[in-house]
Amino acid sequence: MGGKHSIDFKLSMIQEYLNGNLGYHSLSAKHGIDTYLIRTWVNQFNQNGAQGLIAGMTRATYSDTFKLTVLHYRSDHKLSYRGTANAFDTPNPSTVTHWQAKFNQYGIVGLESKSKGRRAQMNQKPSKKKQNQPASLNETYKQDH
């Protein structure tokens, strides 16, 4: 099963785990789902119920200040990424892991939000390359005949 999983599927996996018959690794093997993913769903459910699973399906945007606050809190309290994510109600601990890696590599600049997608190409002058190109052979032939 690739891509996103439905809420119903996630809830059935969580229920199967909470029933206590199978652990993360057994569930992972049984359903072909990554162990980390199952662990994340259970954690999100334990933190915020079914709503926690829905929040994890949307892309939230966080300010640079918030990211820095989270990282300082993690450092000051010597928390794991999961513990930090839970403390700040961030759906996925890997988000905090990503922020930490960017901060370690680039400092505060690494936490700056980047715009997504391509920039708008409105009112852009044609490049000189196209203006100075000679007419194609086909266009030259049409002009001569």
DAURKA-V249483 format. One record per helix or strand of 2 or more residues. SS is the DSSP state (a for helix, b for strand). FROM is the first residue (numbers start at 1). LEN is the number of residues. Records with the same first field share a line. If there is no record, write none. Layout:
BEGIN
SS = FROM-LEN, FROM-LEN
END
This chain:
BEGIN
a = 7-12, 24-8, 35-21, 64-14, 81-7, 93-19, 128-4, 137-8
END
